[in-house]
Amino acid sequence: MTIGLLPLYVLLVLAATTLEPTAARRIAFLGLVSFALGLAAYAVSPGSDDLEVITRAAADSNDVFFVVNTALLLLGVALCLAASLFAIREGPPVSPGRALALLCAGGLGLWALVPLMVGSGGWRPGLGAGALVGAGCLTGAAAARVRHLGASLEEPRIAWPGVKSGAPALGALFGLGALGAIAGPHVGVVFTGLWVTAVADFLDRRRRRMARIPWLVIAALALGPAWWFMATVAGPEGLGIGALREVPFSPAAERLVGLVLGFVAWAFLSLWPAERLFPGGLLAPLGIALWLRVVSPAATGGVEHWRPLFVPIGVLGLWGAAITGRGPAACNALAFIALASEAPGSLPAALILGATGLALRVAPARTAHNAAERLAWMLAALALPFAFEAAFRAQIIYTLLAGVGAGLACWTSLGREPDPKSA
């Protein structure tokens, strides 16, 4: 009886989260990203969590697919083992005991992967893992050079609108708008709630002299014409959230609705390079809610049509967040990629990653021992296979680029102290 890839990954995640010092945890999370990519690539095919099934398929085929994916799995286990050894050598007195769990999980993973490595070509997966290490080192060096040239690492914590500005009415207005966006029974209520939250957030920032031009409010104005168009097409059937899939939108209508609402969701998520125009923060989960509640059921064909646009801008946002060391923004970018992929795993991946990004932004000042940060990164790691699997079903090359960006984001932002100033 062999252990499945997903249970093995969960063991690695749980053990990696406890590591000290932070540098060891960063190495382990690079391994988790690599393992998650290999796991997700195999998970695209039914029954691929069973190592015996994968091993038999690899032995019967000379396809490079098995070599690359097995190399990703081996690299992930190797980095986790390296992180545990680093923690034992360089960590505090409690570190060896914590590292032992990851050492055991990594040893179990290595033992379980030996048959797959043999079936995938023997030495070739190991050579592929070495090549991936070299490519990763070059990527990291290039990213460090770009960051050295002036990219900002500041991502201040956020607070509920009205708390810092002393305007409780704005806080209540924001809460009502968020409630409408998340739980509104009608598309009109959802759109109105989104626009109200954008207005309340801007007014709060203006009172605190942090914003002068309401860029997000302007972008959210596109929801008005979108609602009118959708209501005209729906006719007497209406735009109730529960009945959106039954509305007879034509392919052209779905493409138009998908583009407009996808742009608004992107603006609420505040992805690079527009993170200075759109505030994100507490508004980012509302962008995910817009996609899940309206875009996905009403414009599935439109999302499929615009996927070659949505996925690349999500990857671009992920890389921008990774290079500038903004972990929450990286989580939001991964959530956007998962949503644009419209695969079965998109929903849990987007929700977990969106919640993680929000948690990292609202958490108090972090230290290397902060349990809240550890939990947030653990949740992000658990969501990675689902996000990557969804992305693999849509775009292979961009998913690999997203994997590299996710690893870079872990390295540049995990354990980093936030700006004490609130946004």
ZAKEVEX-13978 format. One line per field, with one value per residue (C-alpha): residue number from 0; residue in one letter; x, y, z. Coordinates in steps of 0.5 Angstrom, whole numbers, plus 500, padded with zeros to 3 digits. Layout:
residues N
vexdren (NUM_...) .
kolke (a_...) .
u (X_...) .
v (Y_...) .
w (Z_...) .
//
This chain:
residues 423
vexdren (0_1_2_3_4_5_6_7_8_9_10_11_12_13_14_15_16_17_18_19_20_21_22_23_24_25_26_27_28_29_30_31_32_33_34_35_36_37_38_39_40_41_42_43_44_45_46_47_48_49_50_51_52_53_54_55_56_57_58_59_60_61_62_63_64_65_66_67_68_69_70_71_72_73_74_75_76_77_78_79_80_81_82_83_84_85_86_87_88_89_90_91_92_93_94_95_96_97_98_99_100_101_102_103_104_105_106_107_108_109_110_111_112_113_114_115_116_117_118_119_120_121_122_123_124_125_126_127_128_129_130_131_132_133_134_135_136_137_138_139_140_141_142_143_144_145_146_147_148_149_150_151_152_153_154_155_156_157_158_159_160_161_162_163_164_165_166_167_168_169_170_171_172_173_174_175_176_177_178_179_180_181_182_183_184_185_186_187_188_189_190_191_192_193_194_195_196_197_198_199_200_201_202_203_204_205_206_207_208_209_210_211_212_213_214_215_216_217_218_219_220_221_222_223_224_225_226_227_228_229_230_231_232_233_234_235_236_237_238_239_240_241_242_243_244_245_246_247_248_249_250_251_252_253_254_255_256_257_258_259_260_261_262_263_264_265_266_267_268_269_270_271_272_273_274_275_276_277_278_279_280_281_282_283_284_285_286_287_288_289_290_291_292_293_294_295_296_297_298_299_300_301_302_303_304_305_306_307_308_309_310_311_312_313_314_315_316_317_318_319_320_321_322_323_324_325_326_327_328_329_330_331_332_333_334_335_336_337_338_339_340_341_342_343_344_345_346_347_348_349_350_351_352_353_354_355_356_357_358_359_360_361_362_363_364_365_366_367_368_369_370_371_372_373_374_375_376_377_378_379_380_381_382_383_384_385_386_387_388_389_390_391_392_393_394_395_396_397_398_399_400_401_402_403_404_405_406_407_408_409_410_411_412_413_414_415_416_417_418_419_420_421_422) .
kolke (m_t_i_g_l_l_p_l_y_v_l_l_v_l_a_a_t_t_l_e_p_t_a_a_r_r_i_a_f_l_g_l_v_s_f_a_l_g_l_a_a_y_a_v_s_p_g_s_d_d_l_e_v_i_t_r_a_a_a_d_s_n_d_v_f_f_v_v_n_t_a_l_l_l_l_g_v_a_l_c_l_a_a_s_l_f_a_i_r_e_g_p_p_v_s_p_g_r_a_l_a_l_l_c_a_g_g_l_g_l_w_a_l_v_p_l_m_v_g_s_g_g_w_r_p_g_l_g_a_g_a_l_v_g_a_g_c_l_t_g_a_a_a_a_r_v_r_h_l_g_a_s_l_e_e_p_r_i_a_w_p_g_v_k_s_g_a_p_a_l_g_a_l_f_g_l_g_a_l_g_a_i_a_g_p_h_v_g_v_v_f_t_g_l_w_v_t_a_v_a_d_f_l_d_r_r_r_r_r_m_a_r_i_p_w_l_v_i_a_a_l_a_l_g_p_a_w_w_f_m_a_t_v_a_g_p_e_g_l_g_i_g_a_l_r_e_v_p_f_s_p_a_a_e_r_l_v_g_l_v_l_g_f_v_a_w_a_f_l_s_l_w_p_a_e_r_l_f_p_g_g_l_l_a_p_l_g_i_a_l_w_l_r_v_v_s_p_a_a_t_g_g_v_e_h_w_r_p_l_f_v_p_i_g_v_l_g_l_w_g_a_a_i_t_g_r_g_p_a_a_c_n_a_l_a_f_i_a_l_a_s_e_a_p_g_s_l_p_a_a_l_i_l_g_a_t_g_l_a_l_r_v_a_p_a_r_t_a_h_n_a_a_e_r_l_a_w_m_l_a_a_l_a_l_p_f_a_f_e_a_a_f_r_a_q_i_i_y_t_l_l_a_g_v_g_a_g_l_a_c_w_t_s_l_g_r_e_p_d_p_k_s_a) .
u (500_503_501_498_501_496_497_504_504_499_505_510_506_504_511_514_510_514_521_525_529_525_531_529_522_523_527_522_516_520_520_513_511_515_512_505_507_508_502_498_500_499_492_489_488_483_486_493_494_496_503_502_498_503_509_506_504_511_514_510_511_518_514_518_512_513_521_519_513_517_523_519_516_524_526_520_522_530_529_524_530_535_531_530_538_539_534_538_544_542_536_534_535_527_529_532_525_521_525_525_518_520_526_521_516_521_524_518_517_523_522_515_518_524_519_516_523_525_519_520_527_532_537_533_528_534_538_532_531_538_537_531_535_540_534_531_538_538_531_532_538_535_529_534_537_531_529_535_534_528_522_518_517_512_506_502_497_490_484_477_475_473_477_483_479_474_468_464_459_464_465_458_457_463_460_453_456_460_454_450_456_457_450_446_440_440_446_443_444_451_454_451_454_461_460_458_465_469_466_467_474_476_472_476_483_481_480_486_490_492_488_486_483_478_480_477_470_471_473_466_462_463_458_452_452_454_447_443_446_445_438_436_438_435_428_422_426_430_438_437_443_441_438_444_445_439_439_440_446_449_456_457_454_458_464_462_460_466_471_467_466_473_476_472_474_482_481_478_484_489_494_501_502_496_497_498_491_487_487_486_486_479_476_480_475_469_473_473_466_464_467_464_457_456_462_462_455_453_459_463_463_466_471_473_474_478_482_488_488_486_491_497_495_494_501_504_501_504_511_510_508_514_519_517_516_508_506_498_498_501_496_491_494_494_487_485_489_485_478_480_482_475_476_473_479_478_473_477_483_481_477_483_488_484_483_490_492_487_489_497_494_490_495_498_506_509_515_519_514_508_503_498_503_505_497_496_502_500_493_496_501_495_491_497_496_488_490_496_491_486_491_494_487_488_495_501_507_503_502_509_511_506_509_516_513_509_516_519_514_515_522_521_516_515_517_518_516_510_510_508_504_496_494) .
v (500_507_514_518_525_529_526_527_534_536_532_536_543_542_540_546_551_550_551_556_560_564_562_555_556_560_554_549_553_553_546_546_550_545_539_543_544_536_534_539_537_529_531_533_526_522_517_521_521_514_513_506_508_514_509_504_509_512_505_504_511_515_521_527_529_524_526_533_532_527_532_537_532_530_537_539_533_535_542_540_535_541_546_541_540_547_548_543_547_554_554_556_550_548_548_540_538_541_540_532_532_535_530_524_527_528_521_518_522_520_513_513_517_512_507_513_516_509_508_515_514_513_518_523_526_527_531_535_537_539_543_546_548_552_555_557_560_565_567_569_573_576_578_580_585_588_589_592_597_601_596_598_593_597_594_597_594_596_598_598_604_610_607_611_617_618_617_611_613_611_604_603_605_600_594_595_595_589_585_587_585_578_576_580_576_580_583_590_589_586_591_597_594_594_601_603_600_603_610_609_607_613_618_615_615_622_624_621_625_618_619_624_621_616_611_605_609_610_603_601_606_600_596_601_600_592_592_595_591_584_586_588_581_577_581_579_573_578_578_574_571_564_564_567_561_560_567_566_570_570_568_575_578_573_576_583_582_577_583_588_585_581_588_590_584_585_593_590_585_591_587_590_594_598_597_604_606_601_600_593_590_589_590_585_579_583_582_575_575_579_573_567_570_574_573_565_563_569_569_562_563_570_568_562_567_572_567_568_575_574_569_573_579_575_572_579_581_575_576_584_582_577_582_587_582_583_576_578_581_575_571_575_574_567_567_571_566_560_564_565_558_556_549_545_547_554_556_553_555_562_563_560_565_571_569_568_575_579_575_578_585_585_582_586_587_580_577_570_567_569_564_568_569_561_559_564_561_554_556_559_552_548_552_552_545_547_553_550_544_549_553_547_546_552_554_550_555_561_556_554_561_562_557_560_567_563_561_567_571_566_567_575_576_570_573_580_585_590_597_599_605_603_604) .
w (500_498_500_495_493_496_503_502_500_506_511_508_509_516_518_514_517_524_522_525_523_517_512_513_512_506_503_505_502_495_496_497_491_486_489_488_481_480_484_480_473_475_478_471_470_474_479_478_486_486_486_483_477_475_476_471_466_467_466_459_456_454_455_458_461_467_467_468_473_477_477_480_486_487_487_492_497_496_498_504_507_506_510_515_516_515_521_525_524_524_528_536_541_539_532_531_534_529_524_525_523_516_516_517_512_507_508_507_500_498_499_496_490_488_484_480_479_476_472_469_467_472_473_468_473_478_472_471_478_478_472_475_481_476_473_479_482_475_476_483_482_476_481_486_481_479_486_487_482_486_487_493_498_502_503_509_514_513_517_517_513_518_524_523_520_526_521_523_518_513_516_517_509_507_511_508_501_503_505_499_495_498_500_495_492_486_481_482_489_488_483_488_494_490_488_495_498_493_495_502_502_497_502_508_504_502_509_511_505_502_496_491_485_486_481_483_484_476_474_478_474_469_473_471_464_465_469_464_458_463_465_458_455_461_460_465_467_472_474_481_483_483_476_472_469_466_463_455_454_447_446_444_450_455_452_453_460_462_459_463_470_469_469_475_479_477_479_486_487_485_482_479_475_478_485_486_483_486_494_494_502_504_497_494_497_494_487_488_490_484_480_483_484_477_472_473_472_467_463_463_455_456_461_456_451_455_458_454_457_464_465_463_467_473_472_471_477_481_478_480_487_488_486_490_496_497_499_500_493_490_494_490_484_484_486_480_476_479_477_470_469_471_473_478_483_482_487_494_491_490_497_501_497_498_505_506_502_507_513_511_510_517_521_527_526_525_528_526_531_529_529_525_519_520_519_513_509_511_508_502_501_502_496_491_488_487_484_479_477_475_471_468_465_461_460_461_460_464_470_470_470_476_479_479_481_487_489_488_492_498_498_498_503_508_515_512_517_514_514_521_518_516_509) .
//
